[in-house]
Amino acid sequence: MTTPPPGDVAALRTALTDAAYTVDGVEDLLGPLASAALHREQSVPARRVVATRSADRRATLTSLFLLGDEVSRGAVDAALPGVGTAGAAALGLVEAAGAGADDAVRAVLDLRPYAATDARGPVEWWLVSDLGELATGRRLAVDHVLGAGGASTTLAQVTMRDPVGRVLDLGTGCGIQALHAARHATRVVATDVSRRALDLTRLNVALNTPDAEVETRLGSMLEPVADDRFDLVVSNPPFVITPHEGAAGAAVERAIGAFEYRDGGRSGDDLVRDLITGVGAVLAPGGVVQMLGNWEHRRGQDWTDRVGGWLDASGLDGWVIERELLDPAEYAETWIRDGGTTAARDQAAWDAAYGAWLDDFAGRDVEGVGFGIVTLRRPAEGARPSLRRLEEHHGSLRQPLGGHLAATLAAHDWLEARDDDDLAAERLVVAADVTEERYLTPGAADPNVVIVRQGDGLGRGLQASTGLAAFVGVCDGELAVGQIVGALGALLDVPADDLAAELLPAVRGLVRDGFLSPAAGTGRPTR
């Protein structure tokens, strides 16, 4: 596949728009029952619906691209006016059995609507990727190019979207992160080990962001950009921990095959470790990395010590949020199932792959596998790393998270520039999403527990002392931090210095995490 002709792609874009082939349009066509079933990879309800709506262009496109069914050439021509079967075939999307109106047309690629909201706002696009098992009924190919899965959507939502110069999308796949980056970057470089992935990335860029500066480069990990520097690196790398050696690797290969999009060919979590420790080489000063990854929890070692060692070796500011933790059995089940139906239909193959994963983990004393978000940043020229934060947040969060992460980094920098005397002179205000919860024993006059809770971002909740709860309650930007502490000390009959020693570290934490922020005109952190 070469770079598609702009006129052909523009005609396709117009036809898809006019057909209302959007996420909302398809869900409206199918209804809630069939839509929900299709999200679970169950096609029967959707087929029943489209069979009754043959005159609807959305039904033709859904049958062709989402369900993998044969559609007549005449129906495709009607669904894509100005493009037709011939134009779709020229773009590599379909193949036709003949030139007659009743001759069958079958999709070669998956073309589906995509809608998401990142830190810059909502988008509606169409994504071209390889057909899945639902459409083909066959095992995925080694070089299968995945569309926008759950991990891709997560990365798009957690990425900061401040205007930047150069962005690297490392391991671009179908190009979804490059599309998002093109909205706020001057230039994007998208890399992958798969020529097919880069072909599809160029098609997706032409279809959705035709004016964007997106360059594709072939190669593994950082090799294609070793001499470049970027302001932002985004990566959903092939981080899945997969057995490779000996009988274990052979068992997994027989059961589910190997897939470039998820398996980097490394042992354990070495790929994620090496990317964290090496990516600083392509970052400009102040440049940020946002990536997803898996890491092993090994017996006798806290994961924060192990992954924290990677941060230390990187020479970068580092913030790791673990979003999920699976035990070895859960992890094996997840990725065998992701490999498709072959192992699911063959109990012996399933058991062999399952055992191989457990043996592989046992060999490294792995007790669990974490999944999460990694944010790294190169300090300014001549500065040393000042941020090293590793935490678990397995609960819900409010997406898109990118704006919150950017604000947290800005708040960290604001705090680093101020000692306690400087902080005492600042005026703070409570964020609009912060609430207070009080728990009392029946009949008691005062609460036993006060929790200050954040509604946005990570939805953190902090159990506050009487003094801290009172402090937060009066942060309206009128009084300086030191003035509030002095007044509370007098009210609570506690020496002001003692109360300051208790409260100021907690106040720093509240500013860092967005519960409190500097009042307008006082050097407010910026993103």
Disulfide bonds with the S-S distance in Angstrom:
none
